[in-house]
Amino acid sequence: MREKSIDINQRIPLETLSVGLMSFLEGEYSEDYIIQQLRLEFNGENRIKKSLRIVGKIIVRSPLSGFLLDHKEELKIALRKKSDRNLVLIALLNCAFPFSFDAFQLLGKFLSVQDVVNRETIKKSLSNIYGGNRATEVALDSVIPMFIEAGIIKRPKLGLYERDLDLFFTSRLVRSIFEESYKSVKSINEIQDYQRRDPYFFFLSN
């Protein structure tokens, strides 16, 4: 078993990430303001501090921060559309936390061949990578609700997930950011055609 670092233990509301991303693009990112946003969602200073660290890792310390700033104007237009915005935020989440990348990729793998996948199947696959411990469960329960909030998957019943067929995006930048997140996690400079058929990109297909 090869165990990797998990490093995520808290769901972050996409609205908070959106606020953080927009302020970062404008050069006005403020931890104090993000804390104010987090207090609307969470109680307890320890939980808020954990959440602030995660937001910072996704936004200001993102491996894609340079790419985001290079495409700032196009990105600001894309973020006006909720579906595009949510997909961008999930790509940044996946880039910041390989656990989220792996969970997203596994969902794509299973849902590309079947209509529904259960939580235990995803958890078992992730446990083979990260270890069958409580931290894996906590991390899974952190990222799955964010995928659901983004409109990528639905939960028809407790512990069951299916693709949300209403998902769509309009900006070409969405796919570009997903490709950049893939390259970052895989530590590659270029993406090959066969890699574009990776289950990671399943939810971007129409």
C-alpha positions in Angstrom: 0.0 0.0 0.0 1.4 3.4 -0.9 0.1 6.0 1.5 0.1 9.7 0.6 -0.7 12.8 2.6 -4.4 13.7 2.8 -4.2 17.3 4.2 -7.9 18.2 3.9 -10.3 17.7 6.7 -13.0 20.4 6.1 -15.6 21.2 3.5 -15.3 24.8 2.2 -18.4 26.5 0.8 -17.9 27.3 -2.8 -19.2 30.8 -2.3 -16.3 31.5 0.1 -13.8 30.1 -2.4 -15.4 32.3 -5.1 -15.0 35.4 -2.9 -11.4 34.4 -2.3 -10.6 33.9 -5.9 -12.2 37.2 -7.1 -10.3 39.1 -4.4 -7.1 37.3 -5.4 -7.5 38.3 -9.0 -8.1 41.9 -8.0 -5.0 41.8 -5.8 -7.1 42.4 -2.7 -7.0 39.0 -1.0 -7.5 39.4 2.8 -7.4 36.7 5.4 -9.5 38.9 7.7 -12.2 39.1 5.1 -12.1 35.4 4.4 -12.5 34.7 8.1 -15.6 36.9 8.1 -17.0 34.8 5.3 -16.1 31.6 7.1 -17.8 32.7 10.3 -21.1 32.9 8.4 -20.7 29.1 7.9 -18.8 27.7 10.9 -18.5 28.0 14.6 -15.4 27.6 16.6 -12.1 29.3 16.1 -10.1 26.1 15.5 -12.5 25.1 12.7 -12.3 28.5 11.2 -8.5 28.5 11.3 -8.4 25.1 9.6 -10.8 26.4 6.9 -8.7 29.5 6.4 -5.6 27.4 5.7 -7.5 25.3 3.2 -8.8 28.4 1.4 -5.3 29.8 1.2 -3.9 26.7 -0.2 -6.6 26.5 -2.9 -6.4 30.2 -3.9 -3.3 32.2 -3.0 -0.9 29.3 -2.8 -2.3 27.4 -5.7 0.2 25.8 -8.1 -1.9 27.5 -10.8 -1.8 31.0 -9.4 0.5 32.2 -12.2 -1.8 30.8 -14.8 -4.9 32.4 -13.2 -3.3 35.8 -13.2 -2.1 35.4 -16.8 -5.7 34.8 -17.8 -7.3 37.1 -15.3 -9.6 39.0 -17.6 -11.0 35.9 -19.3 -11.3 34.2 -16.0 -13.3 37.1 -14.5 -15.8 36.7 -17.3 -16.0 33.0 -16.8 -16.7 33.4 -13.1 -19.8 35.3 -13.8 -21.5 32.1 -14.8 -22.2 29.8 -11.8 -21.5 26.5 -13.6 -18.2 27.7 -15.0 -17.2 29.3 -11.7 -18.0 26.1 -9.8 -15.9 23.9 -12.2 -13.0 26.3 -11.9 -13.1 26.1 -8.1 -13.2 22.3 -8.2 -10.2 22.2 -10.5 -8.3 24.5 -8.1 -9.4 22.2 -5.2 -8.2 19.2 -7.0 -4.9 20.9 -7.8 -4.3 21.9 -4.2 -5.2 18.5 -2.7 -4.3 15.3 -4.5 -6.8 13.5 -2.4 -9.6 15.5 -4.0 -8.0 14.9 -7.4 -8.0 11.1 -6.8 -11.6 11.1 -5.5 -12.8 13.1 -8.5 -10.9 10.8 -10.9 -12.4 7.7 -9.2 -15.9 9.1 -9.5 -15.2 9.7 -13.2 -13.9 6.2 -13.6 -16.9 4.4 -12.1 -19.6 6.7 -13.4 -18.2 6.4 -16.9 -19.3 2.7 -16.9 -22.3 2.7 -14.5 -25.0 5.1 -13.6 -24.5 5.0 -9.8 -21.6 4.4 -7.5 -21.7 3.9 -3.7 -19.6 5.6 -1.1 -18.0 2.4 0.1 -16.6 1.7 -3.4 -14.9 5.1 -3.6 -13.7 4.9 0.0 -12.2 1.4 -0.6 -10.3 2.7 -3.6 -9.0 5.7 -1.8 -8.0 3.6 1.2 -5.7 1.7 -1.0 -3.9 4.9 -1.6 -4.2 6.8 1.6 -4.8 4.1 4.2 -8.0 2.8 5.7 -8.2 5.3 8.5 -10.5 7.9 9.9 -8.6 10.7 8.1 -9.6 9.1 4.7 -13.3 9.2 5.7 -13.1 12.7 6.9 -11.4 13.9 3.7 -14.0 12.1 1.6 -16.8 13.7 3.6 -15.0 17.0 2.9 -14.7 16.9 -0.8 -17.8 15.0 -1.9 -20.2 17.7 -0.6 -18.2 20.2 -2.6 -18.6 18.1 -5.8 -22.3 18.0 -5.1 -22.5 21.7 -4.4 -20.7 22.3 -7.7 -23.4 20.4 -9.6 -21.0 17.7 -10.7 -22.6 14.8 -9.0 -25.9 14.2 -7.2 -26.7 12.0 -4.2 -30.0 10.3 -5.0 -29.8 8.3 -1.8 -27.5 8.4 1.2 -24.2 6.9 0.2 -25.0 6.8 -3.5 -23.6 9.2 -6.2 -24.6 9.7 -9.8 -23.6 12.2 -12.4 -25.5 15.4 -12.6 -26.6 15.5 -16.2 -27.5 19.2 -15.9 -23.8 20.2 -15.6 -22.5 22.4 -18.4 -19.9 25.0 -19.0 -19.4 27.7 -21.6 -15.9 29.1 -21.2 -13.0 27.3 -22.9 -10.9 28.4 -20.0 -12.7 25.8 -17.8 -11.1 22.9 -19.7 -7.8 24.6 -19.8 -7.7 25.0 -16.0 -8.7 21.3 -15.6 -5.8 20.4 -17.9 -3.4 22.6 -15.9 -4.6 21.0 -12.7 -4.0 17.5 -14.2 -0.5 18.5 -15.3 0.3 19.9 -11.9 -0.8 16.9 -9.9 0.9 14.5 -12.4 4.0 16.7 -12.5 4.1 16.8 -16.3 4.7 19.8 -18.6 2.5 18.7 -21.5 -0.7 16.7 -21.8 -1.0 14.0 -24.4 -4.2 13.2 -26.4 -4.6 9.9 -24.6 -4.4 11.6 -21.2 -7.4 13.8 -22.2 -9.4 10.6 -22.1 -8.5 10.1 -18.5 -11.5 9.6 -16.2 -10.5 12.9 -14.5 -12.0 14.7 -17.5 -15.2 12.6 -17.7 -17.4 15.3 -16.2 -16.3 17.8 -18.8 -17.8 15.7 -21.6 -21.2 16.7 -23.0 
